[in-house]
Amino acid sequence: MTDAHPAPRRTAVVTGAARGIGAAIAARLALQGNDVAILDLPRSDASAVLARIEQAGGSARFFATDVTDEADVARAIDAVGATFDPPSILVNNAGITRDSLLFKMSLAEWESVIAVHLRGAFLMTRAVEAGMRAGGWGRIVNLSSTSAEGNRGQANYSAAKAGVVGFTRTVAAELGRYGVTCNAVAPGFIDTEMLRATADRLNVDFEVFSADATARIPLRTIGRPDDVAATVCFLAGDDAQYITGELIRVSGGFRG
Ligand SMILES: NC(=O)c1ccc[n+]([C@@H]2O[C@H](COP(=O)([O-])OP(=O)(O)OC[C@H]3O[C@@H](n4cnc5c(N)ncnc54)[C@H](O)[C@@H]3O)[C@@H](O)[C@H]2O)c1
């Protein structure tokens, strides 16, 4: 058994962290003593999560970034490196939904969802992996979803989230020898604006939507962003050093 030591201060990059699950992950990583780079779209408002981290004495900065844009990603990682130490933790959390039944789904709806989840995770991971290899330590955690199992109205999102799992296992296989792990977390129903948008799209009151979802969840409750953040932070820490290429559901037992 190894002795428990306080973790060293590290630089963690969390995409899509202005709100929702990403904000909960950013806050938790900051409260663990890491310097946190909050990456999100220029129009997003990260003031609430930044204030929460600052009030708790943590360290975080916002970097406006579209993860689908190669030049933007390169600029952001340079700026993070100029502000903090090089990133050794990356959480690919940015996400969108453009739900529609297949026969109505436009090519733009297909491509935008694939781009944020897959192209985004690829560009971000490629931008930080050399630094992690050089440092001999790295943690990459990717957000998949129980929808990766297939979900009506989500051909684009299900394909993207299943793709995230293949990407995760490949990065794990390639980077393991350098002390870099890569794992995926699959949330089920988590109370965020994304979930509320799903209810809106279905034209269902959120309370009705939640009650219906809850009946399908063994633990009989919708999850909180912090439930996901706790698992992500475990995988991003020293205690998860012998876990790589795994997919962990955080779904109250809901399997998709
Ligand atoms: N909420 C759920 O029930 C649920 C379930 C399974 C998986 N997930 C996944 O968890 C992650 C977080 O979801 P959430 O519920 O917090 O969503 P959310 O919509 O509340 O937040 C997503 C964030 O990603 C940002 N983002 C979108 N496109 C971006 C881009 N191109 N570049 C940078 N940032 C971008 C948004 O601005 C937003 O701040 C997503 O990957 C999502 O697919 C969520």
The ligand as an ORCA input file, in Angstrom:
! r2SCAN-3c Opt
* xyz 0 1
  N     -26.485     16.428    -18.727
  C     -26.555     15.140    -19.003
  O     -27.535     14.487    -18.650
  C     -25.431     14.439    -19.738
  C     -25.546     13.054    -19.917
  C     -24.530     12.375    -20.565
  C     -23.425     13.056    -21.040
  N     -23.322     14.399    -20.871
  C     -22.123     15.057    -21.411
  O     -21.481     15.798    -20.383
  C     -20.827     16.931    -20.955
  C     -21.312     18.196    -20.255
  O     -22.718     18.297    -20.453
  P     -23.655     19.346    -19.673
  O     -24.906     18.652    -19.384
  O     -22.894     20.013    -18.591
  O     -23.950     20.352    -20.890
  P     -24.171     21.930    -20.924
  O     -24.865     22.208    -22.207
  O     -24.764     22.438    -19.660
  O     -22.659     22.471    -21.003
  C     -21.850     22.201    -22.118
  C     -20.787     23.279    -22.222
  O     -19.991     22.991    -23.392
  C     -19.731     24.225    -24.045
  N     -19.429     24.026    -25.463
  C     -20.278     23.631    -26.445
  N     -19.640     23.633    -27.627
  C     -18.362     24.030    -27.395
  C     -17.236     24.228    -28.227
  N     -17.282     24.040    -29.554
  N     -16.077     24.646    -27.658
  C     -16.009     24.858    -26.316
  N     -17.046     24.674    -25.482
  C     -18.218     24.277    -26.022
  C     -21.018     25.026    -23.852
  O     -20.812     26.415    -24.087
  C     -21.367     24.695    -22.409
  O     -20.782     25.594    -21.493
  C     -21.141     16.901    -22.451
  O     -20.087     16.275    -23.145
  C     -22.395     16.054    -22.507
  O     -22.568     15.469    -23.770
  C     -24.309     15.116    -20.237
*
